[in-house]
Amino acid sequence: MPYNPALVAPMREEMVRLGARELKTVEEVDATLGDHRGTMLVFVNSVCGCAAGNARPALKLALEHSVLPQHVVTVFAGQDLDATARARQYFAEYQPSSPSVALLRDGEVVHFVHRHQIEGRSPQSIAGDLTKAFDKHFGAGAAV
Amino acid sequence: MTVVVETPGSLTYVGRFDTEDPSGVHLINVGVHDAAAGGTREEFVRRSARFGVRTDRNHLVVPRAEVVRITPLGEIES
C-alpha cells in the first residue's frame, strides 16, 4: 500500500526544487527512459529517514557541480509503485533498493549508487562520489 | 544499515541490521550464501556490493554464537 501522499509531499518537492522531473506513471517512465539518448540521472526517492535524508541533500550538492547529466528524473518508491517498478526494469541488473541513483548514458547504466552506499555517510561524501562519476561518465573526456 | 554477517561455517548473510536480542542478530531483506553449495564468500559479498542484495529471506535471526564478524556492506569494495 502506498504511503500517505501528504507524508511524501515534502520529499517530492525537495527533488522538484532541485530540477528533477517526477515520473509518476509507467507511460511517463517509458517515454523518458525508453530509447533515450544522452545522459540522465534517475533518483529512486524514498521515505527512509536514515538514507534518503542524506541522499537528497547529497544530490543537491552534486547538482551544483560543473559537469552534470542532461536530464534529472525521479520516481518515488513506496508511492508511485508502477512507475518505480518500470523504472527498475531499465536497470534490472541491479537489485532494487531505495534510495538509489542510476546514471545512464544513451540508455545504458554507467554507474549505480545503492542504498548501502548511502547509509551512514554524509551528504558531502555521497556528493563527492557522484561528482566523480559525473566527471568520468558525463565529462568531456567520457567515452561515447 | 546493510551489513555482512560472517559465520564460522559456510553461511554468509547480507541484509539490513534490525536489532540484536538474546536470540541473536535480526536481519531483514537478507541474501544468504552457502559456500558449500558453490561460489566463494568473497565473490558473493563483492557481487552484493556491486549489484545490490538479492533477498532470499525477509527476516532472519543469526544466533549470536554464530556471528564471527559484522561489516557494513558499504565498506566493501565492489
Backbone of each chain as ProteinMPNN parsed JSONL, in Angstrom:
{"seq_chain_A": "MPYNPALVAPMREEMVRLGARELKTVEEVDATLGDHRGTMLVFVNSVCGCAAGNARPALKLALEHSVLPQHVVTVFAGQDLDATARARQYFAEYQPSSPSVALLRDGEVVHFVHRHQIEGRSPQSIAGDLTKAFDKHFGAGAAV", "coords_chain_A": {"N_chain_A": [[0.847, -1.191, 0.0], [0.607, 2.182, -0.883], [2.404, 5.001, 0.559], [1.018, 7.625, 2.615], [0.069, 10.344, 0.699], [0.409, 12.951, 1.666], [2.44, 12.664, 3.449], [4.694, 12.152, 1.913], [4.911, 14.321, 0.307], [6.63, 16.615, 0.964], [9.115, 15.445, 0.449], [9.009, 14.835, -2.211], [8.801, 17.423, -3.227], [11.233, 18.445, -2.54], [12.961, 17.257, -4.365], [11.923, 18.201, -6.78], [12.462, 20.881, -6.524], [15.147, 20.798, -6.945], [15.282, 20.542, -9.587], [14.568, 18.151, -10.691], [12.595, 15.992, -12.694], [9.504, 14.593, -12.082], [8.48, 11.248, -12.467], [5.593, 9.674, -12.692], [4.016, 7.727, -13.719], [3.792, 4.629, -15.567], [3.786, 5.122, -18.274], [4.978, 7.627, -18.446], [7.517, 6.965, -17.549], [8.405, 5.166, -19.525], [8.351, 6.83, -21.744], [10.381, 8.526, -21.125], [12.687, 7.066, -20.388], [12.859, 5.055, -22.259], [14.612, 4.112, -25.095], [16.407, 6.241, -24.869], [18.556, 8.946, -25.606], [21.647, 10.45, -24.759], [22.568, 11.849, -21.547], [21.617, 10.937, -18.232], [20.276, 11.207, -14.945], [18.759, 9.115, -12.672], [16.827, 9.205, -9.9], [15.811, 7.18, -7.318], [13.539, 7.857, -5.164], [12.747, 7.935, -1.628], [11.101, 7.296, 1.526], [12.686, 6.641, 3.586], [14.279, 7.596, 6.424], [16.943, 7.461, 7.372], [18.65, 6.985, 5.204], [17.624, 8.217, 2.813], [17.322, 10.736, 3.786], [19.862, 11.713, 3.743], [20.536, 11.34, 1.115], [19.065, 13.069, -0.581], [19.981, 15.741, 0.146], [22.615, 15.247, -0.664], [22.36, 14.945, -3.412], [21.571, 17.519, -4.04], [23.927, 18.933, -3.532], [25.641, 17.67, -5.371], [24.485, 18.353, -7.774], [25.269, 20.887, -8.132], [27.62, 20.82, -9.348], [30.129, 21.261, -11.945], [30.041, 19.576, -14.133], [27.341, 17.873, -15.421], [24.463, 15.627, -15.603], [22.338, 15.519, -18.524], [19.649, 15.273, -18.093], [17.533, 15.059, -15.251], [15.699, 12.907, -13.397], [13.032, 11.489, -11.392], [11.644, 8.837, -9.485], [9.236, 7.613, -7.108], [9.729, 5.4, -4.678], [7.592, 3.082, -3.045], [5.495, 4.743, -3.246], [4.764, 5.736, -5.901], [4.117, 3.126, -7.271], [3.911, 1.499, -9.632], [5.275, 3.027, -11.537], [7.81, 3.111, -10.403], [8.514, 0.408, -10.38], [8.616, -0.034, -13.128], [10.667, 1.727, -13.898], [12.804, 0.492, -12.652], [13.121, -1.689, -14.23], [14.657, -0.798, -16.259], [17.14, -0.75, -15.218], [17.717, -3.416, -14.55], [19.704, -5.183, -13.931], [20.635, -4.528, -11.521], [19.907, -4.984, -8.108], [16.793, -4.102, -6.561], [16.743, -1.161, -4.619], [16.137, 1.396, -2.265], [16.758, 4.599, -0.953], [18.184, 5.122, -4.226], [20.525, 5.671, -6.907], [20.764, 5.968, -10.341], [22.967, 6.348, -13.016], [22.749, 7.093, -16.358], [23.822, 6.609, -19.703], [23.05, 7.174, -22.938], [20.991, 5.349, -22.562], [22.193, 3.227, -21.271], [23.21, 1.857, -18.179], [25.706, 3.414, -16.432], [26.721, 3.891, -13.991], [25.965, 3.122, -10.617], [24.363, 3.817, -7.602], [23.813, 2.312, -4.667], [21.495, 1.81, -1.948], [22.996, 0.876, 0.24], [25.339, 2.152, -0.144], [24.852, 4.653, 0.56], [23.866, 4.8, 3.133], [24.677, 5.864, 6.387], [26.572, 7.706, 5.607], [27.89, 10.989, 4.989], [26.17, 13.762, 3.403], [28.025, 15.255, 1.937], [30.079, 13.459, 1.411], [28.781, 11.495, -0.128], [27.976, 13.076, -2.262], [30.47, 13.733, -3.263], [31.326, 11.313, -4.373], [29.396, 11.067, -6.361], [29.904, 13.28, -8.021], [32.413, 12.64, -8.971], [31.702, 10.482, -10.531], [30.076, 11.794, -12.371], [32.008, 13.334, -13.689], [33.571, 11.294, -14.788], [31.81, 9.842, -16.458], [30.162, 11.644, -17.778], [31.637, 13.774, -18.494], [33.776, 15.844, -20.601], [35.763, 14.176, -21.549], [34.644, 11.686, -21.5], [33.973, 8.346, -22.553], [32.269, 7.641, -25.57]], "CA_chain_A": [[0.0, 0.0, 0.0], [1.439, 3.394, -0.942], [2.408, 5.907, 1.704], [0.119, 8.763, 2.566], [0.653, 11.382, -0.166], [0.8, 14.132, 2.439], [3.71, 12.356, 4.107], [5.823, 12.175, 0.977], [4.908, 15.567, -0.488], [7.855, 17.427, 1.122], [10.264, 14.748, -0.153], [8.859, 15.062, -3.659], [9.073, 18.832, -3.529], [12.681, 18.656, -2.396], [13.582, 16.866, -5.633], [11.463, 19.112, -7.843], [13.213, 22.14, -6.358], [16.493, 20.578, -7.493], [15.182, 20.48, -11.034], [14.225, 16.802, -11.143], [11.237, 15.807, -13.221], [8.895, 13.409, -11.496], [7.839, 10.277, -13.351], [4.604, 9.069, -11.798], [3.281, 6.656, -14.381], [4.568, 3.763, -16.46], [3.903, 5.797, -19.569], [5.988, 8.69, -18.312], [8.825, 6.307, -17.439], [8.784, 4.648, -20.838], [8.595, 7.955, -22.658], [11.621, 9.196, -20.732], [13.832, 6.15, -20.338], [12.887, 4.176, -23.416], [15.371, 4.571, -26.254], [16.886, 7.587, -24.553], [19.915, 9.335, -25.995], [22.19, 11.479, -23.892], [22.912, 11.452, -20.184], [20.477, 11.073, -17.324], [20.329, 10.714, -13.565], [17.461, 8.66, -12.168], [16.856, 9.059, -8.443], [14.701, 6.444, -6.719], [13.298, 8.55, -3.896], [12.294, 7.042, -0.567], [10.808, 7.963, 2.791], [13.64, 6.161, 4.584], [14.935, 8.753, 7.025], [18.382, 7.332, 7.603], [19.402, 7.036, 3.949], [17.109, 9.239, 1.89], [17.558, 12.022, 4.421], [21.181, 12.164, 3.297], [20.65, 11.247, -0.341], [18.552, 14.279, -1.242], [20.986, 16.817, 0.251], [23.79, 14.888, -1.466], [22.045, 15.279, -4.8], [21.586, 18.993, -4.147], [25.335, 19.328, -3.642], [26.221, 17.133, -6.605], [23.921, 19.051, -8.933], [25.932, 22.191, -8.256], [28.91, 20.544, -9.991], [30.257, 21.844, -13.291], [29.645, 18.548, -15.107], [26.035, 17.371, -14.966], [23.664, 14.903, -16.589], [21.436, 16.4, -19.272], [18.305, 15.15, -17.54], [17.428, 14.518, -13.893], [14.321, 12.469, -13.187], [12.874, 10.774, -10.128], [10.441, 8.067, -9.166], [9.135, 7.527, -5.652], [9.47, 4.034, -4.208], [6.606, 3.005, -1.974], [4.423, 5.694, -3.51], [4.377, 5.511, -7.294], [4.589, 1.74, -7.312], [4.065, 1.005, -11.002], [6.333, 3.795, -12.196], [9.099, 2.689, -9.826], [8.801, -0.938, -10.88], [9.007, 0.083, -14.535], [11.995, 2.354, -13.963], [13.805, -0.506, -12.242], [13.353, -2.612, -15.354], [15.703, -0.212, -17.109], [18.419, -1.124, -14.616], [17.332, -4.673, -13.914], [20.889, -5.915, -13.486], [20.878, -4.115, -10.142], [18.811, -5.323, -7.207], [16.071, -2.903, -6.134], [16.94, -0.58, -3.295], [15.776, 2.818, -2.237], [17.001, 5.379, -2.154], [19.307, 4.721, -5.072], [20.769, 6.594, -8.015], [21.32, 5.358, -11.552], [23.433, 7.265, -14.052], [22.606, 6.446, -17.661], [24.316, 7.29, -20.894], [22.423, 6.526, -24.094], [20.154, 4.25, -22.104], [22.959, 2.203, -20.556], [23.633, 2.243, -16.833], [27.164, 3.534, -16.353], [27.091, 3.996, -12.573], [24.792, 2.905, -9.773], [24.601, 4.013, -6.168], [22.817, 1.574, -3.894], [21.189, 2.286, -0.591], [24.064, 0.575, 1.205], [26.44, 3.092, -0.375], [24.358, 5.942, 1.054], [23.649, 4.67, 4.577], [25.76, 6.181, 7.319], [27.561, 8.616, 5.028], [27.453, 12.387, 4.955], [25.821, 14.24, 2.058], [29.235, 15.709, 1.237], [30.804, 12.279, 0.945], [27.996, 10.895, -1.218], [28.056, 14.003, -3.397], [31.815, 13.603, -3.824], [31.341, 10.136, -5.253], [28.553, 11.335, -7.528], [30.548, 14.219, -8.952], [33.469, 11.878, -9.658], [31.029, 9.692, -11.568], [29.672, 12.749, -13.423], [33.203, 13.665, -14.474], [34.026, 10.11, -15.521], [30.869, 9.337, -17.462], [29.458, 12.707, -18.491], [32.563, 14.851, -18.797], [34.208, 15.988, -21.993], [36.608, 13.055, -21.949], [33.958, 10.411, -21.313], [33.838, 7.52, -23.752], [30.915, 7.649, -26.152]], "C_chain_A": [[0.889, 1.249, 0.0], [1.366, 4.205, 0.349], [1.363, 6.992, 1.504], [0.767, 9.869, 1.73], [1.118, 12.615, 0.605], [2.158, 13.929, 3.105], [4.887, 12.548, 3.158], [5.934, 13.492, 0.195], [6.171, 16.406, -0.279], [9.076, 16.782, 0.465], [10.217, 14.83, -1.676], [9.301, 16.485, -4.012], [10.565, 19.14, -3.446], [13.388, 18.324, -3.71], [13.18, 17.798, -6.767], [12.21, 20.441, -7.757], [14.63, 22.028, -6.919], [16.475, 20.492, -9.02], [14.844, 19.103, -11.573], [12.79, 16.763, -11.651], [10.682, 14.508, -12.66], [8.25, 12.542, -12.572], [6.88, 9.465, -12.488], [3.85, 7.908, -12.419], [4.233, 5.824, -15.242], [4.799, 4.454, -17.799], [4.964, 6.893, -19.527], [7.394, 8.089, -18.238], [9.284, 5.828, -18.812], [9.113, 5.776, -21.82], [9.944, 8.619, -22.371], [12.829, 8.279, -20.838], [13.946, 5.255, -21.569], [13.631, 4.808, -24.575], [15.902, 5.991, -26.061], [18.314, 7.793, -25.036], [20.378, 10.454, -25.074], [22.424, 10.939, -22.49], [21.776, 11.787, -19.229], [20.821, 10.542, -15.948], [18.915, 10.34, -13.165], [17.595, 8.447, -10.661], [15.611, 8.31, -7.999], [14.526, 6.999, -5.314], [12.664, 7.592, -2.884], [11.967, 7.849, 0.676], [11.824, 7.612, 3.863], [14.444, 7.333, 5.147], [16.443, 8.644, 7.063], [19.181, 7.472, 6.315], [18.918, 8.162, 3.039], [17.316, 10.632, 2.456], [18.934, 12.58, 4.1], [21.291, 12.193, 1.778], [20.182, 12.527, -1.023], [19.498, 15.471, -1.07], [22.254, 16.519, -0.555], [23.555, 15.23, -2.932], [22.068, 16.792, -5.006], [23.024, 19.48, -4.327], [25.911, 18.896, -4.991], [25.731, 17.907, -7.826], [24.389, 20.501, -9.034], [27.274, 22.053, -8.974], [28.925, 21.114, -11.421], [29.853, 20.857, -14.388], [28.372, 17.883, -14.593], [25.391, 16.482, -16.028], [22.73, 15.876, -17.299], [20.027, 16.4, -18.68], [18.389, 14.551, -16.136], [15.958, 14.174, -13.668], [14.248, 11.663, -11.891], [11.57, 9.988, -10.11], [10.418, 7.896, -7.651], [8.745, 6.109, -5.241], [8.481, 4.055, -3.044], [5.439, 3.955, -2.167], [3.898, 5.501, -4.928], [4.859, 4.114, -7.681], [4.849, 1.264, -8.741], [5.203, 1.727, -11.728], [7.708, 3.359, -11.691], [9.487, 1.307, -10.349], [9.259, -0.886, -12.335], [10.394, 0.698, -14.657], [13.072, 1.332, -13.624], [14.067, -1.53, -13.337], [14.453, -2.09, -16.273], [17.089, -0.382, -16.5], [18.245, -2.422, -13.828], [18.519, -5.499, -13.438], [21.167, -5.65, -12.001], [19.655, -4.439, -9.282], [18.118, -4.038, -6.741], [16.518, -2.444, -4.753], [16.526, 0.876, -3.379], [16.194, 3.401, -0.891], [18.149, 4.782, -2.962], [19.388, 5.707, -6.24], [21.346, 5.807, -9.176], [21.75, 6.478, -12.493], [23.411, 6.513, -15.369], [23.229, 7.304, -18.755], [23.795, 6.51, -22.094], [21.667, 5.26, -23.683], [20.859, 3.166, -21.334], [23.334, 2.725, -19.172], [25.154, 2.262, -16.786], [27.641, 3.625, -14.907], [25.826, 3.817, -11.756], [25.193, 3.089, -8.316], [23.464, 3.339, -5.411], [22.56, 2.247, -2.544], [22.361, 2.04, 0.36], [25.28, 1.475, 1.004], [26.066, 4.508, 0.067], [24.277, 5.929, 2.584], [24.896, 5.078, 5.367], [26.809, 7.134, 6.786], [26.999, 10.038, 4.982], [27.037, 12.757, 3.534], [27.054, 14.65, 1.257], [30.0, 14.524, 0.645], [30.094, 11.618, -0.242], [28.092, 11.772, -2.469], [29.423, 13.924, -4.067], [31.914, 12.421, -4.776], [30.531, 10.393, -6.528], [29.259, 12.255, -8.519], [31.729, 13.555, -9.662], [32.861, 11.065, -10.802], [30.55, 10.599, -12.707], [30.87, 13.042, -14.327], [33.598, 12.496, -15.372], [33.106, 9.763, -16.689], [30.201, 10.423, -18.311], [30.389, 13.836, -18.929], [33.011, 14.827, -20.249], [35.024, 14.79, -22.465], [35.939, 11.696, -21.844], [33.847, 9.665, -22.636], [32.417, 7.587, -24.26], [30.715, 6.416, -27.011]], "O_chain_A": [[1.818, 1.35, 0.801], [0.409, 4.11, 1.117], [0.893, 7.242, 0.394], [1.889, 10.286, 2.019], [2.108, 13.247, 0.236], [2.921, 14.874, 3.301], [5.942, 13.045, 3.552], [6.928, 13.738, -0.488], [6.743, 16.874, -1.263], [9.966, 17.481, -0.02], [11.251, 14.887, -2.34], [10.06, 16.711, -4.954], [11.086, 19.98, -4.18], [14.309, 19.033, -4.117], [14.003, 18.145, -7.614], [12.547, 21.047, -8.774], [15.236, 23.024, -7.315], [17.522, 20.383, -9.66], [14.834, 18.902, -12.787], [11.898, 17.415, -11.106], [11.314, 13.456, -12.753], [7.566, 13.04, -13.467], [7.306, 8.666, -11.654], [3.129, 7.188, -11.729], [5.328, 6.265, -15.592], [5.884, 4.371, -18.376], [5.745, 7.056, -20.464], [8.342, 8.64, -18.798], [10.426, 6.063, -19.207], [10.042, 5.669, -22.62], [10.565, 9.199, -23.262], [13.88, 8.689, -21.331], [15.029, 4.756, -21.875], [13.311, 5.922, -24.989], [15.85, 6.822, -26.967], [19.167, 6.918, -24.889], [19.586, 11.301, -24.663], [22.47, 9.728, -22.275], [21.072, 12.784, -19.395], [21.554, 9.564, -15.802], [17.987, 11.138, -13.297], [18.38, 7.614, -10.208], [14.49, 8.742, -8.267], [15.27, 6.654, -4.396], [12.111, 6.559, -3.26], [12.486, 8.95, 0.866], [11.827, 8.216, 4.936], [15.2, 7.981, 4.422], [17.147, 9.623, 6.816], [20.281, 8.023, 6.331], [19.717, 8.964, 2.554], [17.469, 11.597, 1.707], [19.148, 13.79, 4.177], [22.055, 12.982, 1.221], [20.837, 13.015, -1.944], [19.793, 16.154, -2.051], [22.892, 17.437, -1.071], [24.447, 15.742, -3.609], [22.536, 17.277, -6.036], [23.299, 20.334, -5.17], [26.587, 19.674, -5.664], [26.471, 18.093, -8.792], [23.956, 21.245, -9.915], [27.979, 23.041, -9.182], [27.883, 21.403, -12.009], [29.379, 21.264, -15.449], [28.333, 17.389, -13.466], [25.729, 16.57, -17.208], [22.373, 16.921, -16.755], [19.307, 17.396, -18.755], [19.198, 13.663, -15.868], [15.086, 15.04, -13.74], [15.266, 11.214, -11.364], [10.547, 10.418, -10.644], [11.449, 8.019, -6.989], [7.608, 5.675, -5.425], [8.531, 4.929, -2.179], [4.507, 3.98, -1.363], [2.736, 5.147, -5.13], [5.887, 3.958, -8.34], [5.899, 0.686, -9.02], [5.99, 1.107, -12.443], [8.656, 3.254, -12.47], [10.638, 1.068, -10.713], [10.177, -1.605, -12.729], [11.211, 0.226, -15.447], [14.134, 1.316, -14.246], [15.122, -2.165, -13.361], [15.1, -2.863, -16.98], [18.097, -0.183, -17.178], [18.567, -2.519, -12.644], [18.356, -6.414, -12.631], [21.835, -6.432, -11.325], [18.517, -4.196, -9.683], [18.769, -3.011, -6.549], [16.652, -3.251, -3.833], [16.568, 1.494, -4.443], [16.011, 2.787, 0.16], [18.973, 4.033, -2.438], [18.455, 6.462, -6.514], [22.312, 5.061, -9.009], [21.005, 7.427, -12.737], [23.982, 5.429, -15.486], [23.169, 8.533, -18.733], [24.074, 5.32, -22.239], [21.707, 4.242, -24.373], [20.211, 2.27, -20.793], [23.724, 3.882, -19.014], [25.809, 1.257, -17.063], [28.828, 3.455, -14.63], [24.753, 4.288, -12.134], [26.222, 2.586, -7.864], [22.307, 3.747, -5.505], [23.306, 3.115, -2.091], [22.682, 2.893, 1.188], [26.149, 1.554, 1.872], [26.866, 5.438, -0.042], [24.583, 6.925, 3.24], [26.015, 4.679, 5.043], [27.831, 7.355, 7.436], [25.786, 10.243, 4.942], [27.494, 12.142, 2.571], [27.123, 14.421, 0.05], [30.499, 14.588, -0.479], [30.726, 11.234, -1.226], [28.266, 11.276, -3.582], [29.529, 14.034, -5.288], [32.511, 12.518, -5.848], [30.925, 9.991, -7.623], [29.209, 12.023, -9.727], [32.016, 13.867, -10.818], [33.429, 10.973, -11.89], [30.612, 10.214, -13.874], [30.768, 13.004, -15.553], [33.915, 12.673, -16.548], [33.574, 9.43, -17.778], [29.735, 10.158, -19.419], [29.975, 14.744, -19.649], [32.676, 13.923, -21.014], [34.984, 14.43, -23.642], [36.577, 10.667, -22.069], [33.655, 10.265, -23.694], [31.468, 7.589, -23.477], [29.644, 6.234, -27.59]]}, "seq_chain_B": "MTVVVETPGSLTYVGRFDTEDPSGVHLINVGVHDAAAGGTREEFVRRSARFGVRTDRNHLVVPRAEVVRITPLGEIES", "coords_chain_B": {"N_chain_B": [[21.124, 0.086, 8.371], [23.016, -1.698, 6.068], [24.502, -4.82, 6.291], [27.244, -7.206, 6.342], [27.218, -10.421, 7.539], [29.311, -12.67, 8.868], [29.901, -16.135, 9.415], [31.235, -18.954, 11.293], [30.989, -21.174, 9.755], [29.903, -22.312, 6.538], [28.061, -20.435, 5.814], [27.021, -17.176, 4.857], [25.649, -13.993, 5.422], [23.881, -11.233, 4.031], [22.328, -8.308, 4.787], [19.84, -5.99, 6.053], [20.593, -4.625, 9.11], [18.576, -5.059, 11.875], [17.943, -5.433, 14.675], [19.36, -6.513, 17.825], [19.064, -9.179, 20.032], [18.6, -11.484, 22.805], [18.176, -13.755, 21.274], [19.672, -13.449, 19.033], [21.191, -11.865, 16.138], [19.134, -9.824, 14.34], [18.147, -9.704, 11.041], [16.875, -8.07, 8.117], [15.387, -8.425, 4.855], [17.24, -10.288, 3.491], [20.124, -11.601, 1.948], [21.347, -14.813, 1.336], [24.184, -16.848, 1.48], [25.664, -19.919, 0.76], [28.599, -21.347, 0.961], [29.179, -23.964, 0.677], [27.532, -24.825, -1.253], [28.541, -23.82, -3.508], [30.58, -21.335, -5.15], [32.423, -18.557, -3.868], [32.633, -16.991, -0.628], [33.714, -14.451, -0.722], [33.265, -13.609, -3.344], [30.467, -13.589, -3.395], [29.953, -11.532, -1.55], [31.241, -9.376, -2.773], [29.764, -9.201, -5.127], [27.261, -8.575, -4.111], [27.835, -6.066, -3.088], [28.302, -4.672, -5.422], [26.079, -5.077, -7.159], [23.899, -5.04, -5.532], [21.667, -6.308, -2.957], [20.324, -9.443, -3.192], [17.29, -10.566, -2.208], [16.746, -13.312, -0.215], [15.508, -14.09, 2.089], [12.968, -12.618, 4.061], [13.163, -12.006, 6.759], [15.506, -12.827, 9.216], [17.224, -14.57, 11.794], [20.365, -14.551, 13.139], [22.051, -16.612, 15.237], [23.807, -15.359, 18.067], [26.159, -16.658, 18.814], [27.044, -17.666, 16.457], [28.023, -15.642, 15.028], [30.742, -14.311, 13.537], [31.859, -12.012, 12.457], [30.784, -8.707, 11.763], [30.232, -6.533, 9.156], [29.849, -3.37, 7.639], [28.178, -3.268, 4.54], [28.654, -1.224, 2.814], [31.314, -0.654, 3.136], [32.673, -2.41, 1.622], [34.682, -2.989, -1.134], [33.57, -2.844, -4.416]], "CA_chain_B": [[22.466, -0.174, 7.859], [23.15, -3.008, 5.426], [25.736, -5.41, 6.814], [27.647, -8.575, 6.028], [27.409, -11.206, 8.759], [30.083, -13.891, 8.594], [29.788, -17.193, 10.418], [32.394, -19.852, 11.206], [30.711, -22.222, 8.779], [29.871, -21.939, 5.124], [26.992, -19.468, 5.559], [27.239, -15.73, 4.973], [24.393, -13.266, 5.241], [23.934, -9.794, 3.776], [20.988, -7.78, 4.975], [19.741, -4.776, 6.878], [20.594, -4.875, 10.554], [17.361, -4.562, 12.502], [18.175, -5.331, 16.115], [20.031, -7.672, 18.415], [18.482, -9.548, 21.322], [19.201, -12.758, 23.241], [18.069, -14.811, 20.243], [20.709, -13.242, 18.033], [21.177, -10.664, 15.307], [17.981, -9.84, 13.435], [18.367, -9.058, 9.749], [15.719, -8.069, 7.222], [15.74, -8.421, 3.421], [18.537, -10.932, 3.639], [20.705, -12.516, 0.977], [22.032, -15.911, 2.03], [25.127, -17.584, 0.641], [26.241, -21.13, 1.354], [29.785, -21.674, 0.167], [29.179, -25.41, 0.426], [26.735, -25.062, -2.456], [29.273, -23.285, -4.658], [30.9, -19.912, -5.115], [33.127, -18.169, -2.647], [32.062, -15.934, 0.203], [34.216, -13.152, -1.167], [32.573, -13.256, -4.582], [29.088, -13.243, -3.014], [29.944, -10.218, -0.903], [31.594, -8.387, -3.787], [28.632, -9.062, -6.042], [26.218, -7.843, -3.368], [28.255, -4.665, -3.002], [28.216, -4.028, -6.733], [24.761, -5.153, -7.805], [22.84, -4.971, -4.548], [21.358, -7.518, -2.193], [19.18, -10.232, -3.673], [16.642, -11.03, -0.985], [16.311, -14.705, -0.103], [14.635, -14.187, 3.272], [12.531, -11.296, 4.529], [13.65, -11.808, 8.129], [16.341, -13.959, 9.612], [17.961, -14.336, 13.035], [21.624, -15.29, 13.215], [22.41, -16.751, 16.656], [24.999, -14.57, 18.402], [27.338, -17.53, 18.871], [27.472, -17.988, 15.092], [28.495, -14.419, 14.369], [32.194, -14.118, 13.624], [32.18, -10.633, 12.137], [29.749, -7.909, 11.101], [30.89, -5.446, 8.418], [28.932, -2.632, 6.755], [28.379, -3.601, 3.129], [29.178, -0.037, 2.155], [32.779, -0.61, 3.246], [33.24, -3.428, 0.74], [34.994, -2.544, -2.496], [32.849, -3.67, -5.382]], "C_chain_B": [[22.524, -1.593, 7.286], [24.521, -3.599, 5.791], [25.986, -6.803, 6.235], [27.878, -9.283, 7.351], [28.103, -12.508, 8.371], [29.928, -14.866, 9.75], [31.003, -18.113, 10.297], [32.206, -20.961, 10.169], [30.682, -21.682, 7.369], [28.872, -20.823, 4.823], [27.449, -18.023, 5.77], [25.918, -15.041, 4.674], [24.691, -11.801, 4.92], [22.511, -9.274, 3.904], [21.012, -6.544, 5.847], [19.66, -5.158, 8.347], [19.354, -4.244, 11.15], [17.586, -4.346, 13.99], [18.969, -6.548, 16.566], [19.384, -7.922, 19.771], [19.053, -10.908, 21.713], [19.114, -13.869, 22.192], [19.116, -14.637, 19.152], [20.558, -11.925, 17.299], [20.034, -10.778, 14.304], [18.322, -9.048, 12.172], [17.064, -9.074, 8.961], [16.201, -7.915, 5.775], [17.138, -9.001, 3.228], [18.9, -11.792, 2.429], [21.526, -13.564, 1.717], [22.947, -16.622, 1.046], [25.683, -18.768, 1.41], [27.399, -21.559, 0.467], [29.851, -23.167, -0.143], [28.411, -25.746, -0.846], [27.406, -24.508, -3.708], [29.484, -21.796, -4.571], [31.553, -19.54, -3.799], [32.365, -17.075, -1.914], [32.466, -14.559, -0.334], [33.482, -12.681, -2.423], [31.124, -12.853, -4.3], [29.025, -11.838, -2.426], [30.25, -9.124, -1.918], [30.431, -8.126, -4.749], [27.486, -8.293, -5.373], [26.557, -6.363, -3.292], [28.054, -3.961, -4.335], [26.794, -3.959, -7.277], [23.589, -5.079, -6.819], [22.522, -6.33, -3.95], [20.132, -8.206, -2.783], [18.544, -10.909, -2.47], [16.199, -12.488, -1.102], [15.329, -14.889, 1.044], [14.243, -12.783, 3.722], [13.062, -10.975, 5.921], [14.409, -13.049, 8.54], [17.078, -13.58, 10.896], [19.217, -15.205, 13.019], [21.99, -15.4, 14.69], [23.749, -16.069, 16.955], [26.265, -15.417, 18.361], [27.875, -17.87, 17.476], [28.015, -16.776, 14.348], [29.993, -14.259, 14.607], [32.544, -12.644, 13.419], [30.99, -9.98, 11.451], [30.432, -6.699, 10.465], [29.85, -4.683, 7.608], [29.22, -2.969, 5.289], [28.978, -2.422, 2.369], [30.691, 0.091, 2.236], [33.461, -1.604, 2.302], [33.491, -2.823, -0.637], [34.284, -3.453, -3.484], [33.66, -3.818, -6.652]], "O_chain_B": [[22.131, -2.557, 7.942], [25.555, -2.955, 5.617], [25.087, -7.468, 5.723], [28.641, -8.806, 8.191], [27.551, -13.334, 7.643], [29.836, -14.469, 10.911], [31.723, -18.055, 9.3], [33.172, -21.606, 9.763], [31.36, -20.705, 7.05], [28.834, -20.315, 3.702], [28.16, -17.703, 6.723], [25.169, -15.454, 3.789], [25.624, -11.208, 5.462], [21.602, -9.741, 3.216], [22.064, -6.111, 6.316], [18.78, -5.91, 8.768], [19.098, -3.055, 10.964], [17.442, -3.237, 14.503], [19.213, -7.479, 15.798], [19.184, -6.996, 20.558], [19.915, -11.433, 21.008], [19.897, -14.818, 22.227], [19.413, -15.584, 18.423], [19.894, -10.999, 17.766], [19.981, -11.722, 13.516], [18.727, -7.887, 12.233], [16.247, -9.981, 9.118], [17.266, -7.358, 5.51], [18.08, -8.301, 2.856], [18.1, -12.598, 1.953], [22.303, -13.238, 2.614], [22.548, -16.956, -0.07], [26.114, -18.64, 2.556], [27.201, -22.068, -0.636], [30.497, -23.583, -1.105], [28.605, -26.805, -1.442], [26.918, -24.693, -4.822], [28.672, -21.075, -3.992], [31.272, -20.129, -2.756], [31.568, -16.34, -2.498], [31.656, -13.633, -0.387], [33.127, -11.509, -2.548], [30.612, -11.9, -4.887], [28.142, -11.053, -2.77], [29.604, -8.077, -1.928], [30.157, -6.987, -5.127], [26.83, -7.465, -6.005], [25.679, -5.509, -3.416], [27.678, -2.789, -4.374], [26.359, -2.927, -7.788], [22.428, -5.058, -7.228], [23.04, -7.359, -4.383], [19.049, -7.625, -2.86], [19.176, -11.723, -1.796], [15.394, -12.846, -1.961], [14.435, -15.733, 0.984], [15.074, -11.876, 3.759], [13.372, -9.824, 6.228], [14.004, -14.174, 8.247], [17.5, -12.437, 11.074], [19.142, -16.428, 12.902], [22.22, -14.379, 15.338], [24.703, -16.192, 16.187], [27.318, -14.95, 17.925], [29.017, -18.306, 17.332], [28.415, -16.871, 13.188], [30.442, -14.093, 15.741], [33.404, -12.095, 14.108], [30.283, -10.61, 10.664], [31.122, -5.936, 11.142], [29.03, -5.313, 6.94], [30.372, -2.956, 4.858], [29.717, -2.604, 1.401], [31.288, 0.862, 1.485], [34.688, -1.629, 2.202], [32.598, -2.214, -1.226], [34.383, -4.677, -3.402], [33.221, -4.482, -7.591]]}, "name": "protein", "num_of_chains": 2, "seq": "MPYNPALVAPMREEMVRLGARELKTVEEVDATLGDHRGTMLVFVNSVCGCAAGNARPALKLALEHSVLPQHVVTVFAGQDLDATARARQYFAEYQPSSPSVALLRDGEVVHFVHRHQIEGRSPQSIAGDLTKAFDKHFGAGAAVMTVVVETPGSLTYVGRFDTEDPSGVHLINVGVHDAAAGGTREEFVRRSARFGVRTDRNHLVVPRAEVVRITPLGEIES"}
